């Protein structure tokens, strides 16, 4: 909760395929940013008064932004072999920001996901999380897990995953998207009743165990209840709101991104103020272009937001 304000960074093969989601069929070689200017990304976050970044390390397509030993679908076989996780980690250390990582549970390119989910795939996922959280990249303060709706909750063995992550990084806070919802063990997302704006104290936790609530890109209520239940026990979970810089579904940069409208400045500022007042966190998504840099208009509006919030720092 003290981190308060951060930057979300979506970057990968989708950036070069001009799509938000892909199925793992975009060739790794298509990922070929001219540079990976992680210094610019994190410096921008620092100047805006943000305290952490959350980097997408692997989206649903399965392409990995680090040189993983467990799949060929990664930067090692791409048009730019930079270990993006390391680049962002180093930039965070330089500017004094904390590092968070997004990791997609759903993987559309790894064969074991369909062929042997409860055996080889869960081991595959654990091996990759060991690479990310085992110390190579330093302290990781947040693990943002996405895509659980493709399987029934019990299949994910979240207790095993949670305990394993905490052994590696005891202070790492874990969030699983679509956290709150009915307690049925089924695939697909929760009902509209469990949108963040409709949360009520004592609502059931659908994804458990975890440390904070997620449902991108929705806004919570004011006041925002913090107490949720699982198997008759109560837990205190803050909320992290995700905001796209552009309207519509705008996570990754694409060839139509520049034609999408920026979010309404007044609305973003008001939502951030509400988030901070209710002791929650907000992250604003800033997708790098195919050149590996942030979009100028996104940066300019972010600085306007920072000025209005009174968070802006001098670089």
FIGUPA-984538 format. One record per atom (N, C-alpha, C): residue in one letter; atom name; x, y, z. Coordinates in pm, whole numbers, always signed. Each point is the difference from the previous one (the first is absolute). Layout:
BEGIN
  resn  name      px      py      pz
     A    CA       X       Y       Z
...
END
This chain:
BEGIN
  resn  name      px      py      pz
     X     N     +83    -120      +0
     X    CA     -83    +120      +0
     X     C     +86    +126      +0
     X     N    +116      -9     +64
     X    CA     +91    +115      +3
     X     C     +57     +31    -139
     X     N      +7    -101     -86
     X    CA     +52     +25    -135
     X     C     -95     +90     -79
     X     N    -129     -18     +18
     X    CA    -102     +96     -41
     X     C     -17     +19    -151
     X     N    +108     +33     -74
     X    CA     -11     +48    -138
     X     C    +110     -65     -83
     X     N     -38     -65    -112
     X    CA    +100     -69     -79
     X     C     -31      +1    -149
     X     N     +92     -59     -76
     X    CA     -12      -9    -145
     X     C     -10    -147     -41
     X     N     -96     -30     -87
     X    CA     -15    -132     -61
     X     C     +65      +8    -138
     X     N     +75    -104     -38
     X    CA     +71      +3    -128
     X     C     -31    -127     -78
     X     N     -81     +12    -105
     X    CA     -30    -111     -90
     X     C     +88     +11    -125
     X     N     +78    -105     -25
     X    CA     +95      +0    -113
     X     C     +26    -146     -36
     X     N     +10     -32    -129
     X    CA     +26    -138     -40
     X     C     -33     -24    -145
     X     N     -25    -126     -37
     X    CA     -29     -30    -141
     X     C    -130     +65     -45
     X     N     -94     +21     +93
     X    CA    -125     +66     -38
     X     C     +24    +140     -54
     X     N    +104     +66     +54
     X    CA     +36    +134     -47
     X     C     +30      -3    -150
     X     N     +59    -109     -46
     X    CA     +42     -11    -140
     X     C    -104     -72     -85
     X     N    -100     -61     +66
     X    CA    -110     -63     -73
     X     C    -123     +87      -7
     X     N      +7    +119     +63
     X    CA    -111     +97      +0
     X     C    -128     -60     +58
     X     N     +15     -76    +111
     X    CA    -115     -61     +65
     X     C     +14     +15    +152
     X     N    -114     -12     +67
     X    CA      +1      +1    +147
     X     C     +31    -139     +55
     X     N     -61    -100     -59
     X    CA     +26    -139     +38
     X     C     +40     -76    -125
     X     N     +91     -96     +14
     X    CA     +32     -89    -111
     X     C     +11    -142     +53
     X     N      +8     -95     -92
     X    CA     -13    -141     +37
     X     C    +132     -77      +1
     X     N    +112     +71      -3
     X    CA    +129     -67      +3
     X     C     +56     -32    -137
     X     N     -71     +43    -105
     X    CA     +45     -32    -136
     X     C     +81    +112     -65
     X     N      +7    +119     +62
     X    CA     +84    +107     -55
     X     C    +146     -42     +19
     X     N     +79      -4    -106
     X    CA    +139     -47     +13
     X     C     +81     +87     +97
     X     N     +87     -66     +75
     X    CA     +85     +73     +93
     X     C     +84    +104     -73
     X     N     +41     -32    -122
     X    CA     +85     +93     -76
     X     C     -73    +129     -36
     X     N    -134      +0      +8
     X    CA     -74    +123     -31
     X     C     +20    +105    +108
     X     N     +37     -45    +119
     X    CA     +31     +92    +109
     X     C    +139     +57     -25
     X     N      +5    +126     -44
     X    CA    +129     +59     -35
     X     C      +1    +150     +25
     X     N     -14     +40    +127
     X    CA      +7    +143     +31
     X     C    +136     +57     -36
     X     N      +0    +124     -49
     X    CA    +126     +65     -36
     X     C     +89     +16    +123
     X     N     -63     +22    +114
     X    CA     +72      +9    +127
     X     C     -96     -43    +110
     X     N     +52     -23    +117
     X    CA     -84     -23    +118
     X     C     +42    +106    +101
     X     N     -68    +115      -6
     X    CA     +42    +115     +80
     X     C     -65      -5    +138
     X     N     +37    -102     +77
     X    CA     -56     -16    +134
     X     C     +31    +120     +88
     X     N    +115     +64     -24
     X    CA     +34    +120     +77
     X     C    -106    +107     -19
     X     N     -43     +20    -124
     X    CA    -105    +100     -26
     X     C    -130     -38     +68
     X     N     -38    -127      -6
     X    CA    -125     -44     +61
     X     C      +0     +31    +150
     X     N    +106     -42     +67
     X    CA      +4     +13    +146
     X     C     +26    +144     +42
     X     N     +80     +72     -78
     X    CA     +22    +143     +30
     X     C    -131     +76      -8
     X     N     -84     -34     -99
     X    CA    -130     +64     -13
     X     C     -87     -29    +121
     X     N      +1    -126     +45
     X    CA     -76     -37    +119
     X     C     +49     +78    +122
     X     N    +131      +9     +13
     X    CA     +57     +74    +112
     X     C     -44    +146      -4
     X     N     +12     +63    -116
     X    CA     -35    +142     -10
     X     C    -147     +23     +31
     X     N     -86     -96     -35
     X    CA    -144     +14     +26
     X     C     -35     -23    +147
     X     N     +99     -34     +80
     X    CA     -26     -23    +141
     X     C     -46    -141     +31
     X     N     +20     -90     -97
     X    CA     -36    -140     +24
     X     C    +108     -66     +86
     X     N     -39    -104     +68
     X    CA     +90     -67     +93
     X     C     +38    -141     -41
     X     N     -65     -51    -105
     X    CA     +32    -134     -47
     X     C     -46     -17    -145
     X     N     +53    -102     -65
     X    CA     -47     -37    -133
     X     C     -40    -147      +4
     X     N     -96     -37     -85
     X    CA     -39    -140     -18
     X     C     +21     -33    -147
     X     N     +98     -85     -26
     X    CA     +37     -37    -137
     X     C     -66    -131     -39
     X     N     -62      -2    -117
     X    CA     -53    -125     -55
     X     C    +117     -85     -48
     X     N     +24    -111     +69
     X    CA    +111     -88     -37
     X     C     -43    -106    -100
     X     N    -125     -44     +10
     X    CA     -58     -99     -92
     X     C    -150     +22      -5
     X     N     -53     +26    -119
     X    CA    -144     +16     -14
     X     C     -60    -135     -39
     X     N    -130      -1     -37
     X    CA     -69    -126     -27
     X     C     +61     -77    -117
     X     N     +68     +70     -89
     X    CA     +64     -65    -115
     X     C    +118     -88     +39
     X     N     +56     +23    +119
     X    CA    +111     -82     +48
     X     C    +138     +51     -32
     X     N     +10    +109     -77
     X    CA    +132     +56     -35
     X     C     +62     +65    +123
     X     N    +125     -33     +29
     X    CA     +66     +45    +122
     X     C    +102    +109     -28
     X     N      -4    +105     +79
     X    CA     +90    +114     -18
     X     C    +135     -19     +69
     X     N     +25    -121     +47
     X    CA    +132     -32     +55
     X     C     +49    -129     -66
     X     N    +128     -29     +16
     X    CA     +61    -118     -63
     X     C     -27    -123     +87
     X     N    -122     -52      -8
     X    CA     -39    -113     +81
     X     C     +57    -131     -57
     X     N     +30     -93     +88
     X    CA     +52    -130     -42
     X     C    -111     -95     -43
     X     N    -125     +37     +21
     X    CA    -108     -98      -8
     X     C     -86     +10    -125
     X     N     +26     +97     -86
     X    CA     -70      +7    -128
     X     C     +88     +72    -101
     X     N     -19     -35    -127
     X    CA     +70     +71    -107
     X     C     -71    +130     -37
     X     N    -123     +15     +51
     X    CA     -81    +117     -35
     X     C     +33    +115     +95
     X     N    +116     +63     -26
     X    CA     +48    +104     +91
     X     C     +98     +91     -75
     X     N     +51    +100     +70
     X    CA     +88     +98     -64
     X     C    +127     -63     -57
     X     N     +42    -113     +52
     X    CA    +122     -65     -50
     X     C      -9     -28    -150
     X     N    -121     -29     -48
     X    CA     -20     -34    -140
     X     C     -72    +110     -77
     X     N      +9    +122     +50
     X    CA     -72    +112     -60
     X     C     +94     +92     -77
     X     N     -57    +110     -49
     X    CA     +79     +99     -71
     X     C     +72     +98     +91
     X     N     -19     -13    +130
     X    CA     +72     +82     +99
     X     C     +12     -84    +127
     X     N    +119     -44     +31
     X    CA     +23     -97    +106
     X     C     +12     +61    +140
     X     N     -24    +130     +13
     X    CA      +9     +66    +129
     X     C     -88     -68    +104
     X     N     +54     -29    +116
     X    CA     -78     -49    +112
     X     C     -74    +121     +57
     X     N    -127     +13     -35
     X    CA     -76    +119     +38
     X     C     -22      +6    +150
     X     N     -17    -115     +63
     X    CA     -19      -2    +144
     X     C    +123     +56     +70
     X     N    +119     -40     -46
     X    CA    +122     +52     +59
     X     C     +16    +149     -26
     X     N     -33     +43    -122
     X    CA     +12    +142     -33
     X     C     -90     +85     +90
     X     N    -122     -46     +22
     X    CA     -93     +74     +86
     X     C     +45      -7    +146
     X     N     +48    -116     +43
     X    CA     +50     -14    +136
     X     C    +115     +97     +26
     X     N     +93      +9     -95
     X    CA    +114     +91     +17
     X     C     -45    +145      +5
     X     N     -98     +34     -85
     X    CA     -50    +138      -2
     X     C     -72     +32    +131
     X     N     -74     -95     +54
     X    CA     -68     +22    +127
     X     C    +101     +27    +112
     X     N    +109     -75      +0
     X    CA    +104     +23    +101
     X     C     +61    +139     -17
     X     N     +19     +41    -125
     X    CA     +59    +131     -27
     X     C     -87    +113     +53
     X     N    -132     -11     -18
     X    CA     -90    +109     +37
     X     C     -69     -22    +135
     X     N     +31    -110     +66
     X    CA     -56     -25    +133
     X     C    -145     -42      +0
     X     N     -47     -62    -109
     X    CA    -136     -49      -7
     X     C      -2    -150     +28
     X     N    -115     -48     +43
     X    CA     -18    -142     +27
     X     C     -42     -73    -128
     X     N     +34    -128      -7
     X    CA     -29     -82    -118
     X     C    -114     -97     +28
     X     N    -103      +5     -86
     X    CA    -107     -99      +1
     X     C      -2     -72    -134
     X     N     -46    -123      -1
     X    CA      -3     -80    -122
     X     C    -139     -57     -23
     X     N     -45     +10    -125
     X    CA    -123     -65     -46
     X     C     +39    -131     -67
     X     N     -75    -106     +30
     X    CA     +25    -130     -62
     X     C    -135     -62     -33
     X     N     -19     -40    -126
     X    CA    -125     -62     -40
     X     C      +0    -147     +39
     X     N    -101     -39     +75
     X    CA     -20    -141     +32
     X     C     -37     -79    -126
     X     N     -89     +56     -77
     X    CA     -43     -59    -127
     X     C    +115     +10     -99
     X     N     +30    -108     -70
     X    CA    +110      -1     -96
     X     C     -45     -71    -127
     X     N     -11     +75    -109
     X    CA     -56     -54    -123
     X     C    +105     -59     -94
     X     N    +127      +3     +39
     X    CA    +104     -58     -86
     X     C     +68    -122     +62
     X     N      -3     -13    +131
     X    CA     +67    -112     +67
     X     C     -84    -128     -13
     X     N     +49    -104     -68
     X    CA     -79    -122     -24
     X     C     -54     -65    +126
     X     N     +76      +2    +108
     X    CA     -44     -69    +121
     X     C    -124     +63     +62
     X     N     -32    +123     -36
     X    CA    -119     +64     +55
     X     C    -124     -81     -35
     X     N      -3     -54    -122
     X    CA    -115     -82     -43
     X     C     +24    -149     +22
     X     N    +124     -43     -10
     X    CA     +30    -142      +1
     X     C     +15     -60    +139
     X     N     +53     +78     +94
     X    CA     +26     -52    +135
     X     C      +1    +115     +98
     X     N    -115     +64     +16
     X    CA      -8    +122     +79
     X     C     +41     -22    +146
     X     N     -61     -99     +65
     X    CA     +23     -18    +143
     X     C    +139     -55     +32
     X     N     +68     -50    -102
     X    CA    +135     -52     +21
     X     C    +105     +93     -55
     X     N     +29     -16    -128
     X    CA    +112     +73     -60
     X     C     -23    +150      -5
     X     N    -124     +46     -26
     X    CA     -17    +145     -11
     X     C     +18     +70    +133
     X     N     -56     -52    +107
     X    CA     +18     +65    +130
     X     C    +148      +1     +39
     X     N     +73    -104     -36
     X    CA    +145      +1     +23
     X     C     +68    +105     -87
     X     N     -44     +10    -125
     X    CA     +53    +100     -93
     X     C     -18    +141     +57
     X     N    -119     +25     +49
     X    CA     -30    +132     +56
     X     C     +87     +27    +124
     X     N     +13    -101     +85
     X    CA     +82     +16    +120
     X     C    +146     +24     -36
     X     N     +49     -69    -102
     X    CA    +139     +20     -44
     X     C     +21    +142     -52
     X     N     -95     +51     -75
     X    CA     +14    +137     -51
     X     C      -8    +102    +113
     X     N     -87     -21     +94
     X    CA      -9     +92    +113
     X     C    +127      -5     +85
     X     N     +67    -115      +2
     X    CA    +129      -9     +68
     X     C    +102     +89     -69
     X     N      -1      +0    -134
     X    CA     +91     +87     -74
     X     C     -28    +147     +31
     X     N    -126     +36      +9
     X    CA     -37    +140     +19
     X     C     +16     +48    +144
     X     N     -24     -89     +95
     X    CA      -6     +40    +141
     X     C    +112     -58     +85
     X     N     +88     -77     -62
     X    CA    +103     -69     +76
     X     C    +119     +85     +40
     X     N      +1    +128     -36
     X    CA    +107     +89     +44
     X     C     +78     +68    -112
     X     N      -8     -55    -120
     X    CA     +75     +59    -112
     X     C     -38    +145     -24
     X     N    -129     +31     +16
     X    CA     -48    +135     -29
     X     C     -19     +84    +127
     X     N     +48     -50    +111
     X    CA     -10     +75    +124
     X     C    -138     -12     +64
     X     N     -31     +97     +83
     X    CA    -128      -1     +71
     X     C    -116     +22     -97
     X     N    -102     -84     +11
     X    CA    -123     +16     -76
     X     C    -112     +21    +101
     X     N     -65    +115      -5
     X    CA     -96     +35    +104
     X     C    -143     -41     -33
     X     N     -24     -32    -129
     X    CA    -136     -35     -41
     X     C      +4    -102    -112
     X     N     -87    -101     +11
     X    CA     -20     -97    -107
     X     C    -145      +6     -42
     X     N     -22     +44    -124
     X    CA    -134     +25     -56
     X     C     -32    -118     -90
     X     N     -89     -88     +45
     X    CA     -32    -122     -73
     X     C    -131     +17     -76
     X     N      +0     -44    -126
     X    CA    -113     +24     -89
     X     C     -37    -129     -74
     X     N    -125      -6     -46
     X    CA     -44    -111     -85
     X     C     -50    -123     +72
     X     N     -41      +9    +128
     X    CA     -41    -122     +70
     X     C    -133     -56     -48
     X     N     -78     +82     -73
     X    CA    -135     -40     -36
     X     C      -5    -115    -102
     X     N    +113     -36     -59
     X    CA      +1    -105    -101
     X     C     -11    -140     +61
     X     N     +20     -11    +131
     X    CA      -9    -127     +70
     X     C     -83     +19    +127
     X     N     -52    -109     +52
     X    CA     -65      +7    +131
     X     C    +103     +38    +105
     X     N     -46     +72    +102
     X    CA     +91     +53    +100
     X     C     +86    -109     +65
     X     N     -61    -113     +33
     X    CA     +74    -104     +71
     X     C    +115     -58     -82
     X     N     -10      +7    -132
     X    CA    +106     -54     -85
     X     C    +131     +76     +14
     X     N      -8    +127     +39
     X    CA    +120     +83      +5
     X     C     +89     -28    +121
     X     N     -55     -63    +100
     X    CA     +77     -29    +121
     X     C     +66    +128     +55
     X     N     -85    +102     +21
     X    CA     +52    +131     +42
     X     C     +71      -5    +135
     X     N     -42     -92     +88
     X    CA     +69     -10    +129
     X     C    +148     -37     -21
     X     N     +22     -94     -90
     X    CA    +138     -40     -33
     X     C     +77    +118     -59
     X     N     -62     +70     -93
     X    CA     +66    +113     -66
     X     C     +30    +112    +100
     X     N     -97     +33     +83
     X    CA     +15    +108     +97
     X     C    +116     -30     +96
     X     N      -1    -121     +56
     X    CA    +105     -37     +95
     X     C    +137      +1     -66
     X     N      +7     -46    -124
     X    CA    +129      -6     -69
     X     C     +57    +141     -23
     X     N     -86     +91     -45
     X    CA     +44    +138     -23
     X     C     +45     +63    +131
     X     N     -76     -21    +107
     X    CA     +34     +61    +129
     X     C    +131     -53     +57
     X     N     +35    -125     -33
     X    CA    +128     -52     +45
     X     C    +115     +71     -70
     X     N     -21     +35    -127
     X    CA    +105     +70     -76
     X     C      +4    +148     +35
     X     N    -117     +61      +8
     X    CA     -10    +145     +22
     X     C    -109     +25    +105
     X     N     +34      -8    +128
     X    CA    -101      +9    +106
     X     C     -83    +129      -4
     X     N     +57    +108     -48
     X    CA     -72    +128      -1
     X     C     -73     +28    -130
     X     N     +11     -90     -97
     X    CA     -68     +18    -128
     X     C    -150     -16     +19
     X     N     -77    +102     -40
     X    CA    -145      -4     +11
     X     C     -59     -60    -128
     X     N     -89     -95     +16
     X    CA     -54     -77    -112
     X     C    -145     +38     -24
     X     N     -32     +32    -126
     X    CA    -137     +27     -40
     X     C     -39     -89    -116
     X     N    -124     -49      +0
     X    CA     -50     -85    -107
     X     C    -123     +69     -58
     X     N      +0     +25    -130
     X    CA    -108     +75     -63
     X     C    -135     -71     +22
     X     N    -107     +83      +9
     X    CA    -135     -49     +30
     X     C      -2     -65    +139
     X     N     +57     +71     +96
     X    CA     +23     -53    +134
     X     C    -129     -36     +73
     X     N     -97     +90      -5
     X    CA    -122     -16     +80
     X     C    -110     -57     -88
     X     N     -79     -92     +55
     X    CA    -110     -54     -78
     X     C     -63    -119     +68
     X     N     -98     -59     -68
     X    CA     -68    -114     +58
     X     C    +101    -112     +27
     X     N     -38     -87     +87
     X    CA     +94     -99     +50
     X     C      -7    -133     -77
     X     N     -60      +1    -117
     X    CA     -10    -122     -79
     X     C    +132     -28     -69
     X     N     +35    -128      -4
     X    CA    +125     -41     -62
     X     C     -25     -24    -149
     X     N     +12    +105     -78
     X    CA     -27     -10    -142
     X     C     +90     +95     -76
     X     N      +9     -24    -130
     X    CA     +74     +92     -85
     X     C     -89    +120     -32
     X     N     +56     +97     -70
     X    CA     -62    +128     -37
     X     C      +3     +97    +117
     X     N     -32    +124     -28
     X    CA     +11    +105    +100
     X     C    -122      +8     +91
     X     N      +8     +82    +106
     X    CA    -112     +17     +92
     X     C    -113     +80     -63
     X     N    -114      +1     +69
     X    CA    -116     +73     -50
     X     C     +17    +151     +21
     X     N     -85     +78     -71
     X    CA      +7    +146      +9
     X     C     -22     +49    +143
     X     N     -74     -76     +77
     X    CA     -20     +37    +141
     X     C    +132     +24     +71
     X     N    +107     -64     -49
     X    CA    +129     +10     +67
     X     C     +99     +93     -72
     X     N     -54     +91     -80
     X    CA     +85    +110     -48
     X     C     +46     +81    +122
     X     N    +121     +59      -7
     X    CA     +51     +74    +117
     X     C     -95    +105     +55
     X     N     -76     +65     -86
     X    CA     -92    +103     +48
     X     C    -113     -58     +84
     X     N     -20    -133     -10
     X    CA    -109     -65     +72
     X     C     +46     -80    +121
     X     N    +129      +5     +32
     X    CA     +51     -79    +112
     X     C     -71     +37    +131
     X     N     -24    -103     +81
     X    CA     -57     +18    +132
     X     C     +87     -73    +102
     X     N      +9     +56    +119
     X    CA     +81     -65    +103
     X     C     -50    -143     +23
     X     N     +96     -93      +5
     X    CA     -34    -140     +21
     X     C     -20     -78    -128
     X     N     +11     +65    -117
     X    CA     -12     -73    -127
     X     C    +104    -112      -5
     X     N     -31    -108     -75
     X    CA     +92    -113      -7
     X     C    +120     +28     -91
     X     N    +112     -56     +37
     X    CA    +119      +5     -84
     X     C      -4    -119     -96
     X     N      -1     +30    -126
     X    CA      -2    -106    -102
     X     C    +140     -54     -23
     X     N    +100     +90      +0
     X    CA    +139     -38     -20
     X     C     +73     +13    +133
     X     N     +43    -112     +54
     X    CA     +60      -2    +134
     X     C    +104    -110      +5
     X     N    +113     +24     +73
     X    CA     +35    +120     +75
     X     C     +62    +109     -87
     X     N     -22    +125     +41
     X    CA     +63    +115     -65
     X     C      +0    +115    +100
     X     N     +67    +109     -37
     X    CA     +22    +110     +95
     X     C     -74    +128     -35
     X     N     -43     +14    -126
     X    CA     -75    +120     -38
     X     C     -95     -36    -114
     X     N     -97     +88     -24
     X    CA    -106     -26     -97
     X     C     +32     +64    -135
     X     N     -43     -69    -107
     X    CA     +16     +50    -135
     X     C    -126     -27     -82
     X     N     -36     +93     -83
     X    CA     -88     -25    -115
     X     C     +19    +117     -96
     X     N     +92     -19     -93
     X    CA     +30    +108     -94
     X     C    -110     +11    -106
     X     N     -31    +122     -46
     X    CA     +52    +129     +46
     X     C    -106     +76     +81
     X     N     -65     -67     +94
     X    CA    -114     +57     +71
     X     C     +42     +83    +120
     X     N     -89     +91     +37
     X    CA     +18     +89    +114
     X     C     -77     -55    +120
     X     N     +54     +18    +118
     X    CA     -68     -47    +121
     X     C    -101    +104     +49
     X     N     -72     -38    +103
     X    CA     -98     +91     +61
     X     C     +68     +89    +103
     X     N     -73    +102     +45
     X    CA     +46     +87    +107
     X     C    -117     +18     +98
     X     N      +6     -57    +119
     X    CA    +115     -71     +59
     X     C     +19    -138     -60
     X     N    +123     -48     +10
     X    CA     +35    -130     -56
     X     C     +18    -100    +113
     X     N     -84    -103      +6
     X    CA     +15     -99    +107
     X     C    +130     -78     -16
     X     N     +60     -37    +114
     X    CA    +129     -68      -2
     X     C      -6    -144     +51
     X     N    -109     -40     +64
     X    CA      -7    -132     +63
     X     C     -74     -97     -92
     X     N     +65    -113     -32
     X    CA     -56    -102     -88
     X     C     +18    -136     +65
     X     N     -74     -97     -48
     X    CA      -3    -129     +70
     X     C     +37    -116     -92
     X     N     +60    -101     +63
     X    CA     +26    -127     -67
     X     C      -9    -111    +104
     X     N     -91     -94     -26
     X    CA     -21    -113     +91
     X     C     -17     +47    +146
     X     N     -88     +99     +15
     X    CA     -40     +50    +133
     X     C    +108     +78     +73
     X     N    +110     +30     -66
     X    CA    +102     +87     +58
     X     C      -2    +134     -71
     X     N     +39    +106     +73
     X    CA      -2    +136     -56
     X     C    +142     +49     -28
     X     N     +13     +78    -108
     X    CA    +131     +49     -43
     X     C     -12    +146     -44
     X     N    +105     +77     +26
     X    CA      +6    +141     -38
     X     C     +77     +11    -132
     X     N     -67     +45    -105
     X    CA     +64     +12    -131
     X     C     -27    +138     -60
     X     N    +103     +81     -22
     X    CA     -17    +124     -76
     X     C     -20     -30    -148
     X     N     -26    +103     -77
     X    CA     -32     -12    -143
     X     C    +104     +75     -82
     X     N     +40     -58    -113
     X    CA     +86     +72     -93
     X     C     -78     +26    -129
     X     N     -20    +127     -30
     X    CA     -71     +39    -122
     X     C     +97     +13    -115
     X     N     -39     -50    -117
     X    CA     +81     +14    -121
     X     C     -69     +95     -97
     X     N     +76     +96     -50
     X    CA     -52    +104     -89
     X     C     +79      -4    -131
     X     N     -68     -13    -112
     X    CA     +67     +11    -131
     X     C     +19    +148     -34
     X     N    +112     +33     -62
     X    CA     +23    +138     -43
     X     C    -101     +43    -105
     X     N     -44     -97     -82
     X    CA     -96     +29    -108
     X     C    -134     -65     +29
     X     N    -104     +54     -62
     X    CA    -133     -58     +13
     X     C      -6    -133     -75
     X     N    -108     -69     +20
     X    CA     -21    -134     -55
     X     C     +92     -99     +72
     X     N     +21    -114     -60
     X    CA     +85    -105     +58
     X     C    +139     +24     -56
     X     N     +84     +71     +74
     X    CA    +126     +51     -56
     X     C    +118     -35     +88
     X     N     +35    -128      +4
     X    CA    +112     -43     +82
     X     C    +131      +7     -77
     X     N      +4     -61    -118
     X    CA    +121      -1     -82
     X     C      -6    +110    -107
     X     N    +117     +51     -35
     X    CA      +8     +93    -112
     X     C     -31     -75    -129
     X     N     -65     +67     -94
     X    CA     -31     -59    -131
     X     C      +0    +110    -105
     X     N     -24     -41    -125
     X    CA      +0     +99    -109
     X     C    -123     +90      +1
     X     N     -95     -26     +90
     X    CA    -115     +90     +14
     X     C      +0     +72    +135
     X     N    +104     -27     +80
     X    CA      +3     +55    +135
     X     C      -4    +153      -1
     X     N     +76     +62     -88
     X    CA      +9    +147      -1
     X     C    -132     +64     -39
     X     N     -91     -77     -63
     X    CA    -129     +54     -38
     X     C    -105     -13    +112
     X     N     +35     -73    +105
     X    CA     -92     -13    +112
     X     C     +10    +123     +90
     X     N    -113     +38     +57
     X    CA      -3    +119     +86
     X     C     +69     -27    +133
     X     N     +68    +102     +50
     X    CA     +52      -6    +135
     X     C    -116      -5    +100
     X     N     +22     -64    +113
     X    CA    -102      +2    +104
     X     C     -28    +144     +43
     X     N    -121     +23     +48
     X    CA     -37    +132     +48
     X     C     +86     +38    +121
     X     N     +71    +110     -11
     X    CA     +95     +41    +104
     X     C     -69     +19    +134
     X     N    -113     +70      +3
     X    CA     -70     +26    +125
     X     C     -44    -131     +67
     X     N     -47     -94     -83
     X    CA     -48    -127     +55
     X     C    +114     -81     +61
     X     N    +114      -4     -69
     X    CA    +114     -75     +52
     X     C     +48     +60    +132
     X     N      +9    +132      +4
     X    CA     +45     +67    +122
     X     C     -96     -28    +115
     X     N    -130     +10     -27
     X    CA     -98     -24    +106
     X     C      +6    -145     +48
     X     N     +13     -94     -94
     X    CA      +8    -141     +38
     X     C    +125     -26     +85
     X     N    +112     +59     -38
     X    CA    +121     -18     +79
     X     C     -16     +57    +140
     X     N     -61    +117     +10
     X    CA     -22     +60    +132
     X     C     -88     -90     +86
     X     N    -102     -57     -62
     X    CA     -88     -92     +74
     X     C     +75    -125     +43
     X     N     +81     -53     -90
     X    CA     +80    -119     +31
     X     C     +91     +26    +118
     X     N     +68    +114      +0
     X    CA     +94     +31    +109
     X     C     -77     +24    +130
     X     N    -114     +67      -9
     X    CA     -79     +29    +120
     X     C     -51    -127     +66
     X     N     -33     -99     -83
     X    CA     -53    -126     +52
     X     C    +110    -102     +32
     X     N    +125     +48      +6
     X    CA    +115     -82     +36
     X     C     +18    -118     -95
     X     N      -6     +31    -128
     X    CA     +23     -98    -105
     X     C    +114     +48     -90
     X     N     +25     -74    -110
     X    CA    +108     +32     -91
     X     C     -55     +19    -141
     X     N     +72     +79     -80
     X    CA     -36     +19    -140
     X     C    +124     -16     -86
     X     N     -14     -73    -111
     X    CA    +107      -7     -99
     X     C     -56     +47    -134
     X     N     +80     +81     -70
     X    CA     -39     +49    -132
     X     C     +84     -72    -105
     X     N     -68     -62     -96
     X    CA     +69     -77    -103
     X     C     +61     +92    -106
     X     N    +130     -19     -26
     X    CA     +75     +81     -96
     X     C     +73     -97     -95
     X     N     -60     -36    -113
     X    CA     +62    -100     -87
     X     C    +109     +58     -90
     X     N    +120     -59      +1
     X    CA    +104     +44     -94
     X     C     -39     -33    -145
     X     N     +55     +78     -92
     X    CA     -24     -19    -142
     X     C     +95    -106     -55
     X     N      -8     -25    -130
     X    CA     +92     -93     -65
     X     C    +143     +53      +1
     X     N     +17    +128     +29
     X    CA    +134     +57     +16
     X     C     +53     -21    +142
     X     N     -85     -53     +90
     X    CA     +44     -27    +136
     X     C      -3    +120     +92
     X     N     -77    +103     -37
     X    CA     -13    +121     +83
     X     C    -147     +27     +26
     X     N     -27     +78    +105
     X    CA    -138     +36     +31
     X     C     -52    +103     -99
     X     N    -132      +3     -16
     X    CA     -64     +93     -92
     X     C      +2    +141     +58
     X     N     +44     +96     -81
     X    CA     +18    +137     +48
     X     C    -128     +57     +61
     X     N    -114     -19     -67
     X    CA    -125     +57     +52
     X     C     -41     -65    +132
     X     N     +28    -130     +15
     X    CA     -28     -68    +128
     X     C     +83     +61    +112
     X     N    +126     +25     -29
     X    CA     +91     +56    +101
     X     C     -45    +141     +38
     X     N     -36     +79    -100
     X    CA     -43    +137     +27
     X     C    -124      +1     +90
     X     N     -97     -87     -30
     X    CA    -121      -2     +84
     X     C     +33     -53    +139
     X     N     +90     -98     +10
     X    CA     +38     -52    +131
     X     C     +57    +112     +87
     X     N     +80     +87     -60
     X    CA     +57    +111     +78
     X     C    -108    +100     +41
     X     N    -102     +16     -82
     X    CA    -113     +85     +40
     X     C     -74     -62    +119
     X     N     -17    -132      -6
     X    CA     -63     -70    +112
     X     C     +84     +19    +127
     X     N    +131     -18     -13
     X    CA     +90     +15    +115
     X     C      -5    +141     +57
     X     N      -6    +100     -88
     X    CA      -8    +138     +47
     X     C    -129     +23     +79
     X     N    -109     -55     -51
     X    CA    -130     +18     +67
     X     C      -3     -74    +134
     X     N     +67    -115      +6
     X    CA      +2     -77    +124
     X     C    +106     +51     +98
     X     N     +91     +83     -49
     X    CA    +107     +51     +85
     X     C    +108    -103     +28
     X     N     +17     -95     -92
     X    CA     +99    -107     +22
     X     C    +128     +19     -80
     X     N      +4     +95     -92
     X    CA    +111      +9     -95
     X     C    +134     +28     +71
     X     N    +103     -68     -50
     X    CA    +136     +16     +53
     X     C     +90     +63    -106
     X     N    +109     +60     +44
     X    CA    +101     +47     -92
     X     C     +98    -112     -28
     X     N     +40     -13    -127
     X    CA     +97    -104     -38
     X     C    +138     +59      -2
END
